[in-house]
Amino acid sequence: MKRFLGSRGILAVLVFVAVFSPFPRTSWCAPGALAQDASFDAGEVAQGRDLEHEFLLKNVGDEPLTFTIESC
């Protein structure tokens, strides 16, 4: 009986940790974008000037990564 209750207690703790874990969950079979430099400081830009910057992204997942670009 003690062994049964002990194993149920361990199971309850594992379920609690799995559900309420503060650590990010890993999603299997999903795309994932990783930016080489995720931030960019443009400094001061004069009004009316165009600004352009490229971000290098890498798919670190195991599914195709797609992006949709919408104009402002």
Backbone bond lengths (Angstrom), bond angles and torsions (degrees), N, CA, C in turn:
res aa  C-N    CA-C-N  psi(-1)  N-CA   C-N-CA  omega(-1)  CA-C   N-CA-C  phi
1 M - - - 1.452 - - 1.534 110.94 -
2 K 1.349 116.71 -43.94 1.477 119.77 179.63 1.526 110.88 -62.71
3 R 1.338 115.53 -39.21 1.459 119.09 -179.47 1.535 109.89 -64.07
4 F 1.329 117.05 -40.40 1.462 122.03 178.86 1.526 110.80 -63.79
5 L 1.322 117.40 -45.71 1.468 120.99 179.40 1.520 111.01 -67.13
6 G 1.333 117.46 -36.74 1.462 120.76 178.45 1.509 112.04 -65.09
7 S 1.334 115.78 -42.46 1.472 118.49 179.52 1.526 111.07 -68.85
8 R 1.342 117.52 -33.87 1.466 119.63 176.16 1.528 110.57 -67.04
9 G 1.319 117.80 -36.50 1.462 121.68 177.60 1.516 111.51 -64.73
10 I 1.328 115.63 -43.23 1.463 120.00 178.21 1.526 109.94 -63.88
11 L 1.325 116.84 -42.57 1.458 121.04 178.02 1.528 111.37 -61.36
12 A 1.335 116.16 -41.59 1.470 120.09 179.19 1.525 110.92 -62.82
13 V 1.330 117.43 -41.14 1.466 121.03 179.06 1.526 110.14 -65.14
14 L 1.325 117.61 -43.49 1.471 120.32 179.43 1.519 112.05 -62.79
15 V 1.325 117.11 -41.19 1.467 120.45 177.87 1.519 110.22 -64.96
16 F 1.333 117.40 -42.17 1.468 121.08 178.82 1.526 110.74 -60.94
17 V 1.324 117.13 -45.19 1.473 121.15 -179.75 1.528 110.24 -65.11
18 A 1.333 117.50 -39.62 1.468 120.66 -179.03 1.521 111.49 -66.63
19 V 1.334 117.54 -36.55 1.466 121.14 -176.54 1.514 111.66 -82.45
20 F 1.326 117.73 -42.74 1.462 121.43 -173.37 1.526 112.86 -108.39
21 S 1.308 117.62 25.77 1.457 121.93 -178.24 1.531 110.89 -67.42
22 P 1.350 117.94 136.63 1.465 120.47 177.04 1.527 112.23 -78.70
23 F 1.327 116.85 -7.97 1.453 120.76 -178.03 1.525 110.19 -85.45
24 P 1.342 117.38 146.14 1.467 119.19 179.59 1.521 110.90 -65.49
25 R 1.312 115.81 143.25 1.464 120.74 179.07 1.524 109.27 -86.50
26 T 1.309 115.94 143.13 1.450 121.71 176.56 1.515 108.41 -90.28
27 S 1.304 115.97 127.83 1.449 120.62 178.94 1.514 108.27 -98.09
28 W 1.306 117.33 123.01 1.455 121.71 -179.98 1.519 108.83 -85.50
29 C 1.312 116.58 148.18 1.459 123.22 178.18 1.530 110.95 58.52
30 A 1.288 116.91 55.64 1.460 121.20 179.47 1.526 108.77 -146.47
31 P 1.341 116.29 151.23 1.468 118.71 174.18 1.525 109.96 -74.07
32 G 1.299 116.31 158.04 1.460 120.76 176.61 1.516 109.38 -152.30
33 A 1.317 117.15 128.69 1.465 121.55 -178.80 1.514 109.54 -98.72
34 L 1.324 116.03 133.42 1.456 122.29 176.27 1.520 107.19 -124.17
35 A 1.339 116.91 121.37 1.464 122.00 -179.89 1.523 108.97 -93.20
36 Q 1.335 116.20 134.75 1.458 120.45 179.51 1.532 109.78 -63.79
37 D 1.315 117.90 -50.64 1.469 123.73 173.84 1.521 106.13 -124.63
38 A 1.319 116.94 103.79 1.463 120.96 -171.99 1.522 113.55 -77.08
39 S 1.331 118.50 -14.06 1.466 119.46 179.93 1.533 110.03 -125.02
40 F 1.325 114.24 157.37 1.463 120.96 -179.19 1.516 108.20 -145.83
41 D 1.329 117.20 125.10 1.461 122.43 178.16 1.522 107.56 -102.52
42 A 1.319 116.78 110.08 1.460 121.44 -178.28 1.525 112.43 -82.83
43 G 1.314 117.11 -7.13 1.456 119.41 -177.83 1.524 110.51 68.62
44 E 1.326 116.89 -148.83 1.465 120.40 178.06 1.525 109.12 -89.36
45 V 1.319 114.91 130.67 1.465 120.70 179.66 1.522 107.18 -122.49
46 A 1.334 115.69 127.19 1.457 120.51 -179.90 1.521 110.03 -66.49
47 Q 1.317 115.43 144.74 1.455 121.11 179.85 1.524 109.85 -60.75
48 G 1.328 115.74 136.29 1.456 120.64 179.27 1.523 113.90 90.49
49 R 1.321 117.97 -9.11 1.466 121.23 179.83 1.523 109.61 -86.93
50 D 1.319 116.38 140.82 1.458 120.93 174.97 1.530 108.84 -82.17
51 L 1.302 114.50 145.22 1.461 120.41 179.30 1.518 107.58 -127.65
52 E 1.309 115.81 135.95 1.444 120.78 -178.18 1.521 109.04 -134.08
53 H 1.333 116.21 138.98 1.463 120.86 175.97 1.523 108.39 -151.47
54 E 1.314 117.30 141.90 1.456 121.25 178.74 1.523 109.89 -105.53
55 F 1.324 115.24 137.39 1.454 122.08 173.81 1.524 107.65 -111.51
56 L 1.310 116.96 131.19 1.455 121.66 177.78 1.522 108.13 -91.16
57 L 1.343 116.01 119.61 1.455 121.71 -179.22 1.522 109.52 -114.66
58 K 1.330 114.84 143.81 1.454 120.76 178.19 1.523 108.53 -126.65
59 N 1.311 117.20 135.63 1.457 121.61 176.53 1.529 107.66 -80.91
60 V 1.316 116.92 110.58 1.457 121.24 179.88 1.523 111.41 -100.12
61 G 1.321 117.26 6.30 1.458 121.55 178.01 1.515 110.61 -94.94
62 D 1.309 115.05 -173.10 1.451 119.38 -179.60 1.531 112.77 -116.19
63 E 1.324 116.30 20.36 1.457 123.14 174.89 1.527 107.76 -129.17
64 P 1.347 119.01 158.81 1.465 120.85 178.42 1.522 111.99 -59.76
65 L 1.320 115.97 140.41 1.458 123.36 -179.89 1.523 107.39 -106.38
66 T 1.338 117.18 123.22 1.460 120.83 -179.88 1.527 109.53 -122.99
67 F 1.327 115.57 149.75 1.451 122.57 178.82 1.521 109.24 -126.10
68 T 1.315 116.21 145.53 1.448 121.92 174.18 1.515 107.67 -116.58
69 I 1.320 117.02 126.07 1.459 121.51 -178.38 1.518 108.37 -105.30
70 E 1.320 115.47 126.64 1.463 121.20 178.21 1.533 107.92 -121.26
71 S 1.321 116.85 139.38 1.452 120.26 178.33 1.531 110.09 -78.21
72 C 1.318 114.92 157.11 1.470 120.15 -178.87 1.509 111.24 -77.02
